[in-house]
Each structure stands twice: as structure tokens, then as C-alpha cells.
Amino acid sequence: MSVTTSTLTDSDKATLRTAAYGAVSLIAAAGAPHKAISHGSIALTSATGLVGHVLSAKTKDIHLPGKSVADLADHVLPSLTAAMNLLAQHPGEAGNFHDTIQVAIQAATQTCKPSPAVTAMAAKITAALNG
């Protein structure tokens, strides 16, 4: 385990990963093409700092339940807000997480002309990040 992640509990790390990968999953569920989602996922694994260490870890603790976009959103959007609140205790990392998610969403939506549903989901993700 990296020294930089030692201040986070396993539950905290799971929250961050679920929020981040859940955001990309929401964009996919809203109708973004597969190639676009690949770009979003690559953006997440390219993060640096504490956020980068957490997001690049190989784990099985990302839980994205639900059988509909609404179910997924009910789980992911609050996780994004919780992740921001959790990282507020780590100088600079809340901004790092926010920027990482925004880059992932931008990467997932810039490869094609996003549909209105994808654009609306991106706005909901941004609103959740901003609390």
C-alpha cells in the first residue's frame, strides 16, 4: 500500500472508486458509445496524487448496483458528493478528484457529438461533484 493512501480506510477508497467509475458508467448508461467510455476510463487511470493511487489500484470493491439508469444514478451521484466531502480532509485532493472526473467526462463526451441524454447526465455528475 502506498504511504499516500494510508490515511484512507478501505471503505473510503471503495467510495472514491465507486464514485469515479460510476460516473463513467452513468455516461455509458446514458448512451455514450463504447470508444468514448474507454477514453473516460483511461482518464481515470491517468490521475495523479492520492486520487490517482486509489483509482489505479486493482480491486473488486467497485459496486454499481441497479437494473436501470435511475438505479445507478441513485447510487453513484450521492457517492460523488460523499467522495468530495471525504477528500475535503486531504489538501488539494478534493480539487484533484473533481478535475479527474471532469476530464473523464470530457474525454467520454468529446469523441462524438453527445446526445441530449449524455449531456444531461454529465450536468448531473457535475452538480453532484459540486455538492
CNS distance restraints for C-alpha pairs under 8 A (distance, minus, plus):
assign (resid   1 and name CA) (resid   5 and name CA) 7.07 0.50 0.50
assign (resid   1 and name CA) (resid   6 and name CA) 7.06 0.50 0.50
assign (resid   2 and name CA) (resid   6 and name CA) 6.55 0.50 0.50
assign (resid   2 and name CA) (resid  53 and name CA) 7.47 0.50 0.50
assign (resid   4 and name CA) (resid  49 and name CA) 7.80 0.50 0.50
assign (resid   4 and name CA) (resid  50 and name CA) 5.78 0.50 0.50
assign (resid   4 and name CA) (resid  53 and name CA) 7.78 0.50 0.50
assign (resid   5 and name CA) (resid  50 and name CA) 6.00 0.50 0.50
assign (resid   5 and name CA) (resid  53 and name CA) 6.97 0.50 0.50
assign (resid   5 and name CA) (resid  54 and name CA) 6.95 0.50 0.50
assign (resid   8 and name CA) (resid  12 and name CA) 5.69 0.50 0.50
assign (resid   8 and name CA) (resid  13 and name CA) 6.41 0.50 0.50
assign (resid   9 and name CA) (resid  13 and name CA) 6.35 0.50 0.50
assign (resid  10 and name CA) (resid  14 and name CA) 6.18 0.50 0.50
assign (resid  11 and name CA) (resid  15 and name CA) 6.22 0.50 0.50
assign (resid  12 and name CA) (resid  16 and name CA) 6.39 0.50 0.50
assign (resid  12 and name CA) (resid  83 and name CA) 7.83 0.50 0.50
assign (resid  12 and name CA) (resid  86 and name CA) 7.44 0.50 0.50
assign (resid  13 and name CA) (resid  17 and name CA) 6.23 0.50 0.50
assign (resid  13 and name CA) (resid  54 and name CA) 6.15 0.50 0.50
assign (resid  14 and name CA) (resid  18 and name CA) 5.90 0.50 0.50
assign (resid  14 and name CA) (resid  61 and name CA) 5.58 0.50 0.50
assign (resid  14 and name CA) (resid  62 and name CA) 6.15 0.50 0.50
assign (resid  15 and name CA) (resid  19 and name CA) 6.00 0.50 0.50
assign (resid  15 and name CA) (resid  62 and name CA) 7.94 0.50 0.50
assign (resid  15 and name CA) (resid  79 and name CA) 6.28 0.50 0.50
assign (resid  15 and name CA) (resid  82 and name CA) 7.55 0.50 0.50
assign (resid  15 and name CA) (resid  83 and name CA) 6.28 0.50 0.50
assign (resid  16 and name CA) (resid  20 and name CA) 6.10 0.50 0.50
assign (resid  16 and name CA) (resid  51 and name CA) 7.94 0.50 0.50
assign (resid  16 and name CA) (resid  54 and name CA) 7.45 0.50 0.50
assign (resid  16 and name CA) (resid  55 and name CA) 7.47 0.50 0.50
assign (resid  16 and name CA) (resid  79 and name CA) 7.54 0.50 0.50
assign (resid  16 and name CA) (resid  80 and name CA) 7.57 0.50 0.50
assign (resid  16 and name CA) (resid  83 and name CA) 5.43 0.50 0.50
assign (resid  17 and name CA) (resid  21 and name CA) 5.90 0.50 0.50
assign (resid  17 and name CA) (resid  22 and name CA) 7.79 0.50 0.50
assign (resid  17 and name CA) (resid  54 and name CA) 7.07 0.50 0.50
assign (resid  17 and name CA) (resid  55 and name CA) 5.72 0.50 0.50
assign (resid  17 and name CA) (resid  61 and name CA) 7.83 0.50 0.50
assign (resid  17 and name CA) (resid  62 and name CA) 6.05 0.50 0.50
assign (resid  18 and name CA) (resid  22 and name CA) 5.37 0.50 0.50
assign (resid  18 and name CA) (resid  61 and name CA) 7.71 0.50 0.50
assign (resid  18 and name CA) (resid  62 and name CA) 4.80 0.50 0.50
assign (resid  18 and name CA) (resid  63 and name CA) 6.12 0.50 0.50
assign (resid  18 and name CA) (resid  64 and name CA) 6.94 0.50 0.50
assign (resid  18 and name CA) (resid  76 and name CA) 7.06 0.50 0.50
assign (resid  18 and name CA) (resid  79 and name CA) 7.06 0.50 0.50
assign (resid  19 and name CA) (resid  23 and name CA) 6.06 0.50 0.50
assign (resid  19 and name CA) (resid  76 and name CA) 5.53 0.50 0.50
assign (resid  19 and name CA) (resid  77 and name CA) 7.35 0.50 0.50
assign (resid  19 and name CA) (resid  79 and name CA) 5.00 0.50 0.50
assign (resid  19 and name CA) (resid  80 and name CA) 4.84 0.50 0.50
assign (resid  19 and name CA) (resid  83 and name CA) 6.92 0.50 0.50
assign (resid  20 and name CA) (resid  24 and name CA) 6.84 0.50 0.50
assign (resid  20 and name CA) (resid  44 and name CA) 7.27 0.50 0.50
assign (resid  20 and name CA) (resid  55 and name CA) 7.78 0.50 0.50
assign (resid  20 and name CA) (resid  80 and name CA) 7.24 0.50 0.50
assign (resid  20 and name CA) (resid 101 and name CA) 6.36 0.50 0.50
assign (resid  21 and name CA) (resid  25 and name CA) 6.17 0.50 0.50
assign (resid  21 and name CA) (resid  41 and name CA) 7.28 0.50 0.50
assign (resid  21 and name CA) (resid  44 and name CA) 7.73 0.50 0.50
assign (resid  21 and name CA) (resid  62 and name CA) 7.72 0.50 0.50
assign (resid  22 and name CA) (resid  26 and name CA) 6.05 0.50 0.50
assign (resid  22 and name CA) (resid  64 and name CA) 6.54 0.50 0.50
assign (resid  22 and name CA) (resid  72 and name CA) 7.80 0.50 0.50
assign (resid  22 and name CA) (resid  76 and name CA) 5.50 0.50 0.50
assign (resid  23 and name CA) (resid  27 and name CA) 6.49 0.50 0.50
assign (resid  23 and name CA) (resid  76 and name CA) 6.65 0.50 0.50
assign (resid  23 and name CA) (resid  77 and name CA) 7.73 0.50 0.50
assign (resid  23 and name CA) (resid  80 and name CA) 7.92 0.50 0.50
assign (resid  23 and name CA) (resid 101 and name CA) 7.43 0.50 0.50
assign (resid  23 and name CA) (resid 105 and name CA) 7.70 0.50 0.50
assign (resid  23 and name CA) (resid 125 and name CA) 6.65 0.50 0.50
assign (resid  24 and name CA) (resid  28 and name CA) 6.32 0.50 0.50
assign (resid  24 and name CA) (resid  37 and name CA) 6.56 0.50 0.50
assign (resid  24 and name CA) (resid  40 and name CA) 6.25 0.50 0.50
assign (resid  24 and name CA) (resid  41 and name CA) 6.83 0.50 0.50
assign (resid  24 and name CA) (resid 104 and name CA) 7.14 0.50 0.50
assign (resid  24 and name CA) (resid 105 and name CA) 6.72 0.50 0.50
assign (resid  24 and name CA) (resid 108 and name CA) 7.63 0.50 0.50
assign (resid  25 and name CA) (resid  29 and name CA) 6.02 0.50 0.50
assign (resid  25 and name CA) (resid  37 and name CA) 7.83 0.50 0.50
assign (resid  26 and name CA) (resid  30 and name CA) 6.07 0.50 0.50
assign (resid  26 and name CA) (resid  69 and name CA) 7.00 0.50 0.50
assign (resid  26 and name CA) (resid  72 and name CA) 7.01 0.50 0.50
assign (resid  26 and name CA) (resid  73 and name CA) 6.81 0.50 0.50
assign (resid  26 and name CA) (resid  76 and name CA) 7.96 0.50 0.50
assign (resid  26 and name CA) (resid 121 and name CA) 7.03 0.50 0.50
assign (resid  27 and name CA) (resid  31 and name CA) 6.68 0.50 0.50
assign (resid  27 and name CA) (resid  32 and name CA) 5.96 0.50 0.50
assign (resid  27 and name CA) (resid  37 and name CA) 7.50 0.50 0.50
assign (resid  27 and name CA) (resid 105 and name CA) 7.47 0.50 0.50
assign (resid  27 and name CA) (resid 108 and name CA) 7.53 0.50 0.50
assign (resid  27 and name CA) (resid 118 and name CA) 5.89 0.50 0.50
assign (resid  27 and name CA) (resid 121 and name CA) 6.37 0.50 0.50
assign (resid  27 and name CA) (resid 122 and name CA) 6.86 0.50 0.50
assign (resid  28 and name CA) (resid  32 and name CA) 4.86 0.50 0.50
assign (resid  28 and name CA) (resid  33 and name CA) 6.87 0.50 0.50
assign (resid  28 and name CA) (resid  34 and name CA) 7.32 0.50 0.50
assign (resid  28 and name CA) (resid  37 and name CA) 6.22 0.50 0.50
assign (resid  29 and name CA) (resid  69 and name CA) 6.03 0.50 0.50
assign (resid  30 and name CA) (resid  69 and name CA) 7.17 0.50 0.50
assign (resid  30 and name CA) (resid 117 and name CA) 5.66 0.50 0.50
assign (resid  30 and name CA) (resid 118 and name CA) 5.14 0.50 0.50
assign (resid  30 and name CA) (resid 121 and name CA) 6.77 0.50 0.50
assign (resid  31 and name CA) (resid 115 and name CA) 7.44 0.50 0.50
assign (resid  31 and name CA) (resid 117 and name CA) 7.16 0.50 0.50
assign (resid  31 and name CA) (resid 118 and name CA) 6.23 0.50 0.50
assign (resid  32 and name CA) (resid  36 and name CA) 6.40 0.50 0.50
assign (resid  32 and name CA) (resid  37 and name CA) 6.83 0.50 0.50
assign (resid  32 and name CA) (resid 108 and name CA) 7.30 0.50 0.50
assign (resid  32 and name CA) (resid 109 and name CA) 7.11 0.50 0.50
assign (resid  32 and name CA) (resid 114 and name CA) 6.89 0.50 0.50
assign (resid  32 and name CA) (resid 115 and name CA) 7.69 0.50 0.50
assign (resid  32 and name CA) (resid 118 and name CA) 6.40 0.50 0.50
assign (resid  33 and name CA) (resid  37 and name CA) 6.52 0.50 0.50
assign (resid  34 and name CA) (resid  38 and name CA) 6.31 0.50 0.50
assign (resid  35 and name CA) (resid  39 and name CA) 6.53 0.50 0.50
assign (resid  35 and name CA) (resid 108 and name CA) 7.96 0.50 0.50
assign (resid  35 and name CA) (resid 111 and name CA) 7.92 0.50 0.50
assign (resid  36 and name CA) (resid  40 and name CA) 6.47 0.50 0.50
assign (resid  36 and name CA) (resid 107 and name CA) 6.83 0.50 0.50
assign (resid  36 and name CA) (resid 108 and name CA) 4.27 0.50 0.50
assign (resid  36 and name CA) (resid 109 and name CA) 6.35 0.50 0.50
assign (resid  36 and name CA) (resid 110 and name CA) 7.66 0.50 0.50
assign (resid  36 and name CA) (resid 111 and name CA) 5.83 0.50 0.50
assign (resid  36 and name CA) (resid 112 and name CA) 7.39 0.50 0.50
assign (resid  37 and name CA) (resid  41 and name CA) 6.23 0.50 0.50
assign (resid  37 and name CA) (resid 108 and name CA) 5.12 0.50 0.50
assign (resid  38 and name CA) (resid  42 and name CA) 6.19 0.50 0.50
assign (resid  38 and name CA) (resid 108 and name CA) 7.33 0.50 0.50
assign (resid  39 and name CA) (resid  43 and name CA) 6.27 0.50 0.50
assign (resid  39 and name CA) (resid 104 and name CA) 7.20 0.50 0.50
assign (resid  39 and name CA) (resid 107 and name CA) 5.45 0.50 0.50
assign (resid  39 and name CA) (resid 108 and name CA) 5.55 0.50 0.50
assign (resid  40 and name CA) (resid  44 and name CA) 6.57 0.50 0.50
assign (resid  40 and name CA) (resid 103 and name CA) 7.58 0.50 0.50
assign (resid  40 and name CA) (resid 104 and name CA) 4.14 0.50 0.50
assign (resid  40 and name CA) (resid 105 and name CA) 5.97 0.50 0.50
assign (resid  40 and name CA) (resid 106 and name CA) 7.49 0.50 0.50
assign (resid  40 and name CA) (resid 107 and name CA) 5.11 0.50 0.50
assign (resid  40 and name CA) (resid 108 and name CA) 4.60 0.50 0.50
assign (resid  41 and name CA) (resid  45 and name CA) 6.52 0.50 0.50
assign (resid  41 and name CA) (resid 104 and name CA) 6.65 0.50 0.50
assign (resid  42 and name CA) (resid  46 and name CA) 6.21 0.50 0.50
assign (resid  42 and name CA) (resid 104 and name CA) 7.66 0.50 0.50
assign (resid  43 and name CA) (resid  47 and name CA) 6.79 0.50 0.50
assign (resid  43 and name CA) (resid 100 and name CA) 7.15 0.50 0.50
assign (resid  43 and name CA) (resid 103 and name CA) 6.51 0.50 0.50
assign (resid  43 and name CA) (resid 104 and name CA) 4.94 0.50 0.50
assign (resid  43 and name CA) (resid 107 and name CA) 7.06 0.50 0.50
assign (resid  44 and name CA) (resid  52 and name CA) 7.63 0.50 0.50
assign (resid  44 and name CA) (resid  55 and name CA) 6.64 0.50 0.50
assign (resid  44 and name CA) (resid  56 and name CA) 7.80 0.50 0.50
assign (resid  44 and name CA) (resid 100 and name CA) 6.36 0.50 0.50
assign (resid  44 and name CA) (resid 101 and name CA) 7.12 0.50 0.50
assign (resid  44 and name CA) (resid 104 and name CA) 6.05 0.50 0.50
assign (resid  45 and name CA) (resid  52 and name CA) 6.71 0.50 0.50
assign (resid  45 and name CA) (resid  55 and name CA) 6.10 0.50 0.50
assign (resid  45 and name CA) (resid  56 and name CA) 5.24 0.50 0.50
assign (resid  46 and name CA) (resid  52 and name CA) 6.81 0.50 0.50
assign (resid  46 and name CA) (resid  56 and name CA) 7.96 0.50 0.50
assign (resid  47 and name CA) (resid  51 and name CA) 6.49 0.50 0.50
assign (resid  47 and name CA) (resid  52 and name CA) 4.16 0.50 0.50
assign (resid  47 and name CA) (resid  53 and name CA) 7.82 0.50 0.50
assign (resid  47 and name CA) (resid  55 and name CA) 7.46 0.50 0.50
assign (resid  47 and name CA) (resid 100 and name CA) 6.23 0.50 0.50
assign (resid  48 and name CA) (resid  52 and name CA) 4.06 0.50 0.50
assign (resid  48 and name CA) (resid  53 and name CA) 6.86 0.50 0.50
assign (resid  48 and name CA) (resid  96 and name CA) 8.00 0.50 0.50
assign (resid  49 and name CA) (resid  53 and name CA) 6.42 0.50 0.50
assign (resid  49 and name CA) (resid  93 and name CA) 7.47 0.50 0.50
assign (resid  49 and name CA) (resid  96 and name CA) 7.81 0.50 0.50
assign (resid  50 and name CA) (resid  54 and name CA) 6.33 0.50 0.50
assign (resid  50 and name CA) (resid  93 and name CA) 6.77 0.50 0.50
assign (resid  51 and name CA) (resid  55 and name CA) 6.05 0.50 0.50
assign (resid  51 and name CA) (resid  93 and name CA) 6.71 0.50 0.50
assign (resid  51 and name CA) (resid  96 and name CA) 6.96 0.50 0.50
assign (resid  51 and name CA) (resid  97 and name CA) 6.11 0.50 0.50
assign (resid  52 and name CA) (resid  56 and name CA) 5.95 0.50 0.50
assign (resid  53 and name CA) (resid  57 and name CA) 6.37 0.50 0.50
assign (resid  64 and name CA) (resid  72 and name CA) 6.42 0.50 0.50
assign (resid  64 and name CA) (resid  75 and name CA) 7.23 0.50 0.50
assign (resid  64 and name CA) (resid  76 and name CA) 7.51 0.50 0.50
assign (resid  65 and name CA) (resid  71 and name CA) 7.16 0.50 0.50
assign (resid  65 and name CA) (resid  72 and name CA) 6.16 0.50 0.50
assign (resid  65 and name CA) (resid  75 and name CA) 7.43 0.50 0.50
assign (resid  66 and name CA) (resid  70 and name CA) 7.94 0.50 0.50
assign (resid  66 and name CA) (resid  71 and name CA) 4.69 0.50 0.50
assign (resid  66 and name CA) (resid  72 and name CA) 5.27 0.50 0.50
assign (resid  67 and name CA) (resid  71 and name CA) 6.37 0.50 0.50
assign (resid  67 and name CA) (resid  72 and name CA) 7.47 0.50 0.50
assign (resid  68 and name CA) (resid  72 and name CA) 6.36 0.50 0.50
assign (resid  69 and name CA) (resid  73 and name CA) 6.02 0.50 0.50
assign (resid  70 and name CA) (resid  74 and name CA) 6.05 0.50 0.50
assign (resid  71 and name CA) (resid  75 and name CA) 6.61 0.50 0.50
assign (resid  72 and name CA) (resid  76 and name CA) 6.04 0.50 0.50
assign (resid  73 and name CA) (resid  77 and name CA) 5.52 0.50 0.50
assign (resid  74 and name CA) (resid  78 and name CA) 6.96 0.50 0.50
assign (resid  75 and name CA) (resid  79 and name CA) 6.49 0.50 0.50
assign (resid  76 and name CA) (resid  80 and name CA) 6.26 0.50 0.50
assign (resid  77 and name CA) (resid  81 and name CA) 6.68 0.50 0.50
assign (resid  77 and name CA) (resid 124 and name CA) 7.69 0.50 0.50
assign (resid  77 and name CA) (resid 125 and name CA) 6.44 0.50 0.50
assign (resid  77 and name CA) (resid 128 and name CA) 5.59 0.50 0.50
assign (resid  78 and name CA) (resid  82 and name CA) 6.09 0.50 0.50
assign (resid  78 and name CA) (resid 128 and name CA) 6.83 0.50 0.50
assign (resid  79 and name CA) (resid  83 and name CA) 5.97 0.50 0.50
assign (resid  80 and name CA) (resid  84 and name CA) 6.37 0.50 0.50
assign (resid  80 and name CA) (resid 125 and name CA) 7.65 0.50 0.50
assign (resid  80 and name CA) (resid 128 and name CA) 5.91 0.50 0.50
assign (resid  80 and name CA) (resid 129 and name CA) 5.60 0.50 0.50
assign (resid  81 and name CA) (resid  85 and name CA) 6.31 0.50 0.50
assign (resid  81 and name CA) (resid 128 and name CA) 5.31 0.50 0.50
assign (resid  81 and name CA) (resid 129 and name CA) 5.30 0.50 0.50
assign (resid  81 and name CA) (resid 130 and name CA) 7.23 0.50 0.50
assign (resid  81 and name CA) (resid 131 and name CA) 5.47 0.50 0.50
assign (resid  82 and name CA) (resid  86 and name CA) 6.02 0.50 0.50
assign (resid  83 and name CA) (resid  87 and name CA) 6.10 0.50 0.50
assign (resid  83 and name CA) (resid  94 and name CA) 7.96 0.50 0.50
assign (resid  84 and name CA) (resid  88 and name CA) 6.22 0.50 0.50
assign (resid  84 and name CA) (resid  94 and name CA) 5.40 0.50 0.50
assign (resid  84 and name CA) (resid  97 and name CA) 7.34 0.50 0.50
assign (resid  84 and name CA) (resid  98 and name CA) 7.47 0.50 0.50
assign (resid  84 and name CA) (resid 129 and name CA) 6.49 0.50 0.50
assign (resid  84 and name CA) (resid 131 and name CA) 7.90 0.50 0.50
assign (resid  85 and name CA) (resid  89 and name CA) 7.71 0.50 0.50
assign (resid  85 and name CA) (resid  94 and name CA) 7.68 0.50 0.50
assign (resid  87 and name CA) (resid  91 and name CA) 7.82 0.50 0.50
assign (resid  87 and name CA) (resid  93 and name CA) 5.75 0.50 0.50
assign (resid  87 and name CA) (resid  94 and name CA) 4.80 0.50 0.50
assign (resid  88 and name CA) (resid  92 and name CA) 7.93 0.50 0.50
assign (resid  88 and name CA) (resid  93 and name CA) 7.11 0.50 0.50
assign (resid  88 and name CA) (resid  94 and name CA) 5.42 0.50 0.50
assign (resid  90 and name CA) (resid  94 and name CA) 7.16 0.50 0.50
assign (resid  92 and name CA) (resid  96 and name CA) 6.23 0.50 0.50
assign (resid  93 and name CA) (resid  97 and name CA) 5.97 0.50 0.50
assign (resid  94 and name CA) (resid  98 and name CA) 6.14 0.50 0.50
assign (resid  95 and name CA) (resid  99 and name CA) 6.01 0.50 0.50
assign (resid  96 and name CA) (resid 100 and name CA) 6.00 0.50 0.50
assign (resid  97 and name CA) (resid 101 and name CA) 6.20 0.50 0.50
assign (resid  98 and name CA) (resid 102 and name CA) 6.20 0.50 0.50
assign (resid  98 and name CA) (resid 129 and name CA) 6.42 0.50 0.50
assign (resid  99 and name CA) (resid 103 and name CA) 6.05 0.50 0.50
assign (resid 100 and name CA) (resid 104 and name CA) 6.17 0.50 0.50
assign (resid 101 and name CA) (resid 105 and name CA) 6.13 0.50 0.50
assign (resid 102 and name CA) (resid 106 and name CA) 6.01 0.50 0.50
assign (resid 102 and name CA) (resid 126 and name CA) 7.40 0.50 0.50
assign (resid 103 and name CA) (resid 107 and name CA) 5.93 0.50 0.50
assign (resid 104 and name CA) (resid 108 and name CA) 6.12 0.50 0.50
assign (resid 105 and name CA) (resid 109 and name CA) 6.14 0.50 0.50
assign (resid 105 and name CA) (resid 122 and name CA) 6.70 0.50 0.50
assign (resid 106 and name CA) (resid 110 and name CA) 5.79 0.50 0.50
assign (resid 107 and name CA) (resid 111 and name CA) 6.94 0.50 0.50
assign (resid 109 and name CA) (resid 113 and name CA) 7.11 0.50 0.50
assign (resid 109 and name CA) (resid 114 and name CA) 5.76 0.50 0.50
assign (resid 109 and name CA) (resid 118 and name CA) 7.72 0.50 0.50
assign (resid 110 and name CA) (resid 114 and name CA) 7.49 0.50 0.50
assign (resid 114 and name CA) (resid 118 and name CA) 5.75 0.50 0.50
assign (resid 114 and name CA) (resid 119 and name CA) 6.14 0.50 0.50
assign (resid 115 and name CA) (resid 119 and name CA) 6.24 0.50 0.50
assign (resid 116 and name CA) (resid 120 and name CA) 6.04 0.50 0.50
assign (resid 117 and name CA) (resid 121 and name CA) 6.17 0.50 0.50
assign (resid 118 and name CA) (resid 122 and name CA) 6.17 0.50 0.50
assign (resid 119 and name CA) (resid 123 and name CA) 6.37 0.50 0.50
assign (resid 120 and name CA) (resid 124 and name CA) 6.35 0.50 0.50
assign (resid 121 and name CA) (resid 125 and name CA) 6.20 0.50 0.50
assign (resid 122 and name CA) (resid 126 and name CA) 6.27 0.50 0.50
assign (resid 123 and name CA) (resid 127 and name CA) 6.15 0.50 0.50
assign (resid 124 and name CA) (resid 128 and name CA) 6.18 0.50 0.50
assign (resid 125 and name CA) (resid 129 and name CA) 6.29 0.50 0.50
assign (resid 126 and name CA) (resid 130 and name CA) 6.25 0.50 0.50
assign (resid 127 and name CA) (resid 131 and name CA) 6.29 0.50 0.50
